[in-house]
Amino acid sequence: MKKTILFLVAISWTSLHAQELPKKEIDPASLVDEIFATQDLDINYQDLYENYLQLISNPLDLNTVTDEQLRSLYILRQEQIAAILKYRENSGPFLSVNELQTLLDAEIVEKLLPFVTVANANEKFNKSIIKRIGQEQNNYLILRWGKTLEPQLGYSSAATPSTKYLGSPDNAYARFRTSRAGDFSLGFTLKKDAGEALTWNPAKKYYAFDYLSLHLQAINKGRIKNIIVGDYQAQFGQGIALGSAFGIGKNAEAVTTMRKPNLGFMPYTSLYEAGYFRGIALSTACTKNITVHTMASFRGRDGTVNQDTLASTSDYLSSFNYSGLHRTTTELDNRNSISETNLAGIFQYKKQSLDAGLIFHHTEFSLSLQRTPSLYNQFEFNGNANTNAGGYINYNAGNYAFFGEFTQTLSHGNALIAGVLASLTPKLDASLVVRRFDKDFYSFYSNAIAENSIPQNESGVYWGWKYSFSKKYSLAGYVDLFSFPWLKYRSYAPSEGSEWLIRFNYKPSKTVSFFAQAREESKQRNTSADANLFLTAQGVKRNYSINCDYAANTRLSFRTRLQFSTYAIAGQTTRGMVILQDVAYNLGRISLAARYALFDTDDYDNRLYVYERDAWLSFSFPAYYGKGIRSYVMMRYRLGRKADLWLRWSQTRYTDRDMIGSGGETIAGDSRNDVKLQARIRF
């Protein structure tokens, strides 16, 4: 009776406030602005963020979802997660997502809706898994093609052997996935980058497309809680020893994102060609509270292989290659040039508010890694094997969430993260995180919170907070103090630094939202071109953003943004700026989106990353660098309930150069035009 009454209340509330519950697709723009880390590293953000979109693109079943899965969305506070799980425990399975209205306020429900669903339990268990896979409605096939219209040096007869591309300038991609929350997942991904050749050579693991990924996952099959065959990723503890290929990092959501969700093994469907495992992963429930996770992975890795000139008999690896590009003869020589084996075991104990575990992870390469010696890399990993052992703990007590992980690299250094998230008042949330990574700690699959790109040679203390004055106003920020006991790349002296961010959010209505954000980072850098002088100075980078989203009506919406930066070091200051206008118009079956942006940056230190709308599950995040104009137009056409089509054109036109790019990517001219066509088909 209680369950029926609550459900009727939810239905009644929905009928009175139906406009507050639009079931929308995931909006990557809001994720970029709120939870993605500030983009300062010279890495491929598009592929990394696309991996996160893949993780959250399949709705979670409210009747099987775990607290860690809800936490991975970075939307809910600790007490909100507890309220959902307690409601399910006391009142029985959810009958509709509308029941969330009895637990959470309308704004949170609206944010949560794209990520959750309620599966039909009777249909789920009355059919075999083969039939469920064949008849599952939650599926999609994506076909994508793209191309740069201007001729590039790598495809011309003027290219040197080192820059000559062996394939066509087209990039092609296909992905299929069918899944049901808490039951199964099956999918594959195929990709050919521009410049790569379509080749069929099974002996060298070429099956037409250069990149092939496949997985089959089954969940909650008796004692087998999770089994994945094929490609997968792992997220345990705070991600020091085993972290997924995507790390959130420090961001404007300064509290909830500081504690990593303990998700375990997950299918890997990303385009990022590094950072995943290939083989089998298994999670087995030994008792109600004890689960043992095991994995075995064997895959090829790209790297530069050299011959030992002294022994003249053995080869060694001088560096890894992470780009995933295999366009030239050199890149092809590096493709799968070594093999990597990973073995891991995790013993997990979970009871009510306590989640603790022990982690063992061993990595071994077929060739020994021998880096070219330099001043800063004397303590970086060399050899052919690495073993980590450690443990983690998560404990929730009321409005407090405590967490920590300690990992030891056997015969070398260790790493530690410990912290707490707290809801101090109904309006104020806070976080405190401390970290310490030895200079000789090694982890190849980590996404732990750190200032460096890897958890090594670093100590730090982080404070974050968020205060909601009302539903319209909120203020958030953090301060991070860190030090590097040993030398770093481009910083040849032990050093200290700091970083802070503050963000003001204002949402006067459902159709208007505004934020202003400031961030400062201070870190030491070399100032002399002569490596023997070892002169360093403190470099300070400041970023500022002002953004307004507003809708004229239900069809027409706008975004206006001003973003600028400064970088000061050794008495010199450089600057960068971008101002842009976005417009989106929904005509029903046809949707249009466009941007016009002006950018002006003095140097690469002031490059500015700004998210651009793209086709579904495609992520566009170019760096605006130099002086020029960036624009794009995208059309989406809904062919029906089962098919959608996207067509996108983008152009970057520079006013400060008559040649774009370098190496094989060089374009003679001041503009670059790209086109993309994508189809999504549901069966």
QUIKAPE-V918807 format. One record per helix or strand of 2 or more residues. SS is the DSSP state (helix for helix, strand for strand). FROM is the first residue (numbers start at 1). TO is the last residue. If there is no record, write none. Layout:
# QUIKAPE-V918807
ss->[SS:SS]
from->[FROM:FROM]
to->[TO:TO]
This chain:
# QUIKAPE-V918807
ss->[helix:helix:helix:helix:strand:helix:helix:helix:helix:strand:helix:helix:strand:helix:strand:strand:strand:helix:strand:strand:strand:helix:strand:strand:strand:strand:strand:helix:strand:strand:strand:strand:strand:strand:strand:strand:strand:strand:strand:strand:strand:strand:helix:strand:strand:strand:strand:strand:helix:strand:strand]
from->[2:18:28:45:60:67:78:97:106:116:121:129:139:153:170:184:199:202:206:211:224:256:264:277:290:303:315:329:338:354:383:400:414:428:458:473:495:512:536:556:572:590:604:608:623:627:643:659:663:667:671]
to->[16:20:34:56:61:71:91:102:115:117:125:135:148:155:180:192:201:204:208:221:235:258:267:285:301:307:320:334:351:369:397:409:423:437:468:484:509:526:551:569:586:601:606:609:624:638:654:660:665:668:681]
